[in-house]
Amino acid sequence: MVITFDSCKKEAEPTENQPQHDETAVAVSGQELFEGKGTCTACHLPDQKVIGPSIAEIAKTYKEKNGSIVAFLKEEAEPIVDPSQYETMKTNFAITKKMSDEELKALEEYILSFSK
């Protein structure tokens, strides 16, 4: 007697009900995090320095130096934009460390969208 098992496993195909990857949705959620839960707007504006550097300056520096905003927000990387502001920024790590990797990535993508 021979018994064989055939796999009926089939690759899942996208359907209308499954969300598709949308760069705009990521940017919107990153913006919502930046302006809301992250409280980033208290110190950072798009094109001018307030307490911290502008979003445009952050984006430009991280792109030029190939840095990871996510690693910085997890306190796993040194500051590269304005190290003199690091002590002020440290108080916000309590907020960013509670964010999921997906939220941090969305935040990073939103910030990097300001680079020219």
KOLLUM-273949 format. One record per residue (C-alpha): x, y, z; residue number from 1. Coordinates in steps of 0.1 Angstrom, whole numbers. Each point is the difference from the previous one (the first is absolute). Layout:
- X; Y; Z; NUM
...
***
This chain:
- 0; 0; 0; 1
- 14; 34; -10; 2
- -14; 32; 14; 3
- 9; 34; -16; 4
- -8; 35; 12; 5
- -5; 27; -25; 6
- 2; 36; 10; 7
- -29; 21; -10; 8
- 17; 32; 12; 9
- -4; 28; -25; 10
- 16; 34; 1; 11
- -25; 26; 12; 12
- -11; 24; -28; 13
- -9; 36; 8; 14
- -37; 6; 2; 15
- -21; 31; 0; 16
- -3; -2; 38; 17
- 37; -1; 7; 18
- 18; 33; 6; 19
- 26; 8; -26; 20
- 32; 17; 8; 21
- -5; 37; -4; 22
- 29; 25; 5; 23
- -26; 27; 7; 24
- -15; -19; 29; 25
- 34; -4; 15; 26
- 7; 37; -3; 27
- -33; 9; 15; 28
- 5; -23; 29; 29
- 35; 14; 5; 30
- -13; 35; -1; 31
- -28; -9; 25; 32
- 26; -15; 23; 33
- 23; 30; -4; 34
- -28; 25; 7; 35
- -19; -21; 26; 36
- 13; -29; 21; 37
- 37; 10; -5; 38
- -5; 36; 10; 39
- 28; 8; -24; 40
- -15; 33; -11; 41
- 8; 15; 34; 42
- 36; 2; -11; 43
- 1; -6; -37; 44
- -16; 20; -29; 45
- 3; -9; -37; 46
- 23; 28; -11; 47
- 13; 19; 30; 48
- 19; -7; 32; 49
- -21; 4; 32; 50
- 15; -19; 30; 51
- 13; -28; -22; 52
- 11; 0; -37; 53
- -26; 3; -28; 54
- -14; -31; -15; 55
- 17; 9; -33; 56
- 34; 3; 17; 57
- -5; -34; 18; 58
- -10; -16; -33; 59
- 29; 15; -20; 60
- 26; -10; 27; 61
- -13; -36; 4; 62
- -1; -5; -38; 63
- 35; 14; -5; 64
- 15; -20; 28; 65
- -22; -31; -7; 66
- -11; 0; 36; 67
- -29; -18; 16; 68
- -26; 22; 17; 69
- -16; -32; 13; 70
- 32; -10; 18; 71
- 4; 35; 14; 72
- -36; 1; 13; 73
- 6; -34; 17; 74
- 32; 15; 16; 75
- 21; -25; -19; 76
- 19; 26; -21; 77
- 18; 33; 8; 78
- -15; 33; -10; 79
- 13; 13; -34; 80
- -20; 31; -7; 81
- 6; 22; 31; 82
- 17; -18; 28; 83
- -3; 31; 23; 84
- -37; -6; 1; 85
- 3; -37; 10; 86
- -7; 6; 37; 87
- -32; 18; -9; 88
- -11; -28; -24; 89
- 7; -27; 26; 90
- -32; 8; 19; 91
- -20; -10; -31; 92
- 16; -35; -2; 93
- -26; -11; 25; 94
- -26; 6; -27; 95
- 19; -14; -30; 96
- 11; -31; 18; 97
- -37; -10; 5; 98
- -6; 2; -37; 99
- 0; -31; -21; 100
- 26; -6; -27; 101
- -27; 7; -26; 102
- -9; 33; 16; 103
- 37; 10; 2; 104
- 5; -9; -36; 105
- -30; 20; -10; 106
- 13; 30; 20; 107
- 34; -4; -17; 108
- -16; -1; -35; 109
- -20; 31; 8; 110
- 31; 19; 11; 111
- 21; -12; -29; 112
- -28; 12; -24; 113
- 12; 36; 8; 114
- 34; -5; -16; 115
- 6; 17; -33; 116
***
